[in-house]
Amino acid sequence: MRTSIISAVAAMALSAEAAKSYIPYVWNNTAPAIDGQLVQAINGLFNVGGTADGKCSGSCPSANKTIITQRSNDDFWLNVADPQGQQMYVFDQDLKYTLPKTDKVSGPDEQATNGPFSIDFDDYAQETVLRFQGNDWAACKAFDVNKGITLKVQPLVYGGSLWANAYSYECTPFKMRLEETDAPAVDYYRRDCPFRWLNCCPFYCMGQTWAIVDGTTNEPGDIVKTCPN
């Protein structure tokens, strides 16, 4: 009986540990332009800086920051109120997150790599950090048609491929520092729907700011309700 009680207490402790929530920051004291900036969930990607795409039906005090949580030893998720959640994953060298209000890990055109993520104490930074496959991260310049040059977050596991991306933009390595938080979860983080999902299963395309139906672009705020031909 004593062993059973000890095991139950240990299991509860592990569960509580896994349920911690964090706000991710950049740590690189040799790169003052990005050091200390927030890592933000923005339209399906994670960027350095900017405002997160958190959405709430009511008061949303933490919508402008990205909050993440650990669900198992190597899975990380956005901290959202929706029970189906939004999982973090890597695809095409980018750190991304799944569509809101679905249980889908990735779109039909994506083969996601979900982990392993890990929380480690970094001896050099003297900070608690998030890693992917044991590696740190890079902030890589990319061009966004709406926002101009942005800094996408990519895992350093890809090594030299980061330094010669499609636009020949530079990348700056960093450690993703995790700060514990008890800030309330948002309802979901917005992400536009992949085009193939608009064709096959628009009922997954929730929480987006635009959509294409029958070859036309709707007004901002529209949500796809019927499959295009």
C-alpha positions in Angstrom: 0.0 0.0 0.0 2.8 2.4 0.9 4.5 1.8 -2.5 1.2 2.5 -4.3 0.7 5.8 -2.4 4.3 6.8 -3.2 3.8 5.9 -6.9 0.5 7.9 -7.1 2.2 10.9 -5.5 5.0 10.7 -8.0 2.6 10.4 -10.9 0.7 13.5 -9.7 4.0 15.4 -9.4 5.0 14.5 -13.0 1.5 15.5 -14.2 1.8 18.9 -12.4 5.3 19.4 -13.9 4.1 18.7 -17.4 1.2 21.1 -17.0 3.5 24.2 -16.5 3.0 27.1 -18.9 5.8 29.3 -20.3 6.3 32.5 -22.2 9.3 32.0 -24.6 11.9 34.7 -25.1 15.1 35.0 -27.1 18.4 34.7 -25.3 21.6 35.8 -27.1 23.7 38.4 -25.3 25.9 38.8 -28.4 22.9 39.9 -30.6 21.3 42.9 -28.8 18.9 43.5 -31.7 17.0 40.3 -30.8 18.1 39.5 -27.2 15.1 39.5 -24.8 12.5 39.7 -27.5 9.4 37.5 -27.3 9.0 34.4 -29.5 5.5 34.9 -30.9 2.9 32.6 -32.6 1.9 34.5 -35.7 -0.2 33.1 -38.5 1.0 29.5 -38.2 4.7 30.3 -37.7 6.8 31.5 -34.7 8.5 34.8 -35.2 10.9 36.9 -33.1 9.1 40.0 -32.0 5.7 41.3 -33.1 2.3 40.6 -31.5 0.9 37.1 -31.1 -2.2 36.1 -33.0 -4.1 35.1 -29.8 -7.9 35.3 -30.0 -10.6 35.3 -27.3 -14.3 35.7 -27.2 -14.2 37.9 -24.2 -11.4 39.6 -22.1 -8.0 38.4 -23.4 -5.2 39.8 -21.3 -2.5 37.5 -22.7 -3.5 37.6 -26.4 -0.5 39.7 -27.3 2.0 37.1 -25.9 2.6 33.4 -26.8 2.1 30.9 -24.0 3.2 27.3 -24.5 2.8 24.2 -22.4 4.3 20.7 -22.2 1.8 17.9 -22.5 4.2 15.0 -22.4 8.0 14.4 -22.3 8.6 15.6 -25.9 5.3 17.3 -27.0 4.7 21.1 -26.8 1.4 22.8 -27.4 0.1 26.4 -27.4 -1.7 27.1 -24.2 -5.3 27.5 -25.5 -8.7 26.9 -23.9 -10.0 24.8 -26.7 -9.7 21.1 -25.6 -8.4 19.9 -29.0 -5.5 22.2 -28.6 -2.9 23.5 -31.1 0.3 21.5 -31.3 3.8 22.9 -32.0 5.7 21.1 -34.8 8.4 21.5 -37.4 7.9 21.5 -41.1 10.1 22.7 -44.0 12.7 24.0 -41.5 10.1 26.2 -39.7 8.7 26.0 -36.2 4.9 26.0 -36.7 1.6 25.3 -35.0 -1.6 23.5 -36.0 -4.9 24.9 -37.1 -7.2 26.0 -34.3 -10.3 24.0 -33.2 -9.0 20.7 -34.8 -7.1 17.7 -33.7 -5.0 17.7 -36.8 -1.3 17.8 -36.5 -0.7 19.2 -39.9 -2.4 19.9 -43.3 -2.6 17.2 -46.0 0.4 18.8 -47.7 2.6 18.7 -44.7 4.4 15.8 -42.9 5.0 17.3 -39.5 7.9 16.5 -37.2 6.4 16.8 -33.7 9.5 16.3 -31.6 11.3 15.6 -29.6 11.1 18.9 -27.8 12.8 19.1 -24.4 13.2 21.5 -21.5 16.8 21.8 -20.4 18.8 24.0 -18.1 21.5 25.7 -20.2 24.8 26.1 -18.3 26.1 28.8 -20.5 23.0 31.0 -20.4 22.1 30.0 -16.8 18.5 29.8 -18.1 15.8 27.2 -18.6 15.4 26.7 -22.4 13.4 24.8 -24.9 15.2 22.7 -27.5 14.2 20.6 -30.5 16.1 17.3 -31.0 18.6 18.6 -28.5 19.4 21.8 -30.5 18.8 25.5 -30.1 17.2 27.9 -32.5 17.8 30.5 -35.2 16.0 33.7 -36.1 16.1 33.8 -39.9 15.1 36.8 -42.0 12.3 36.2 -44.4 10.1 38.3 -46.6 6.4 38.7 -45.8 4.2 40.4 -48.3 2.2 42.1 -45.6 4.9 42.8 -43.0 8.1 43.1 -45.0 11.2 41.5 -43.4 10.3 39.2 -40.5 12.4 36.9 -38.3 11.1 33.3 -38.5 12.1 30.8 -35.9 13.9 27.7 -37.2 15.6 24.8 -35.3 19.4 24.6 -35.5 19.1 20.9 -36.1 19.2 21.7 -39.8 22.7 23.1 -39.4 24.3 24.8 -42.4 21.0 24.8 -44.5 19.9 27.7 -42.4 22.6 30.0 -43.6 21.6 29.8 -47.3 17.8 30.0 -47.4 15.8 30.9 -50.4 16.3 34.7 -50.0 19.9 34.4 -48.9 18.9 36.2 -45.7 21.0 35.8 -42.6 20.1 33.8 -39.5 21.1 34.5 -36.0 21.3 31.6 -33.5 19.7 31.9 -30.1 18.5 30.0 -27.0 14.8 30.0 -26.4 14.5 31.0 -22.7 11.3 29.9 -20.9 9.7 32.0 -18.3 7.0 30.3 -16.2 3.6 32.0 -16.2 0.2 31.6 -14.8 -1.4 33.9 -17.4 -4.8 32.7 -18.6 -5.0 30.7 -21.9 -6.4 32.3 -25.0 -9.3 30.6 -26.9 -7.0 29.9 -29.9 -4.1 31.3 -32.0 -5.1 32.3 -35.5 -3.6 30.5 -38.5 -4.7 30.8 -42.1 -5.9 27.5 -43.7 -3.6 25.6 -46.2 -5.2 25.8 -49.6 -5.6 22.0 -49.9 -7.7 22.1 -46.7 -9.9 24.8 -48.3 -10.6 22.2 -51.1 -11.0 19.0 -49.1 -12.2 19.9 -45.6 -13.1 23.6 -45.0 -14.7 22.7 -41.6 -11.2 22.6 -40.3 -10.6 26.2 -41.5 -11.6 28.1 -38.3 -10.2 31.3 -37.0 -8.6 32.7 -40.1 -8.7 36.2 -41.5 -9.3 35.5 -45.1 -10.4 32.6 -47.4 -10.7 31.8 -51.1 -14.0 30.3 -52.2 -14.8 29.6 -55.8 -11.8 31.7 -56.9 -12.7 34.9 -55.1 -11.2 36.5 -52.0 -13.6 37.2 -49.2 -13.4 40.1 -46.8 -11.2 39.9 -43.7 -12.9 38.0 -41.0 -14.7 35.6 -43.3 -14.6 31.8 -42.6 -15.0 29.2 -45.3 -18.3 27.3 -45.0 -18.5 25.4 -48.3 -16.0 23.5 -50.4 -14.9 25.2 -53.5 -15.5 23.4 -56.8 
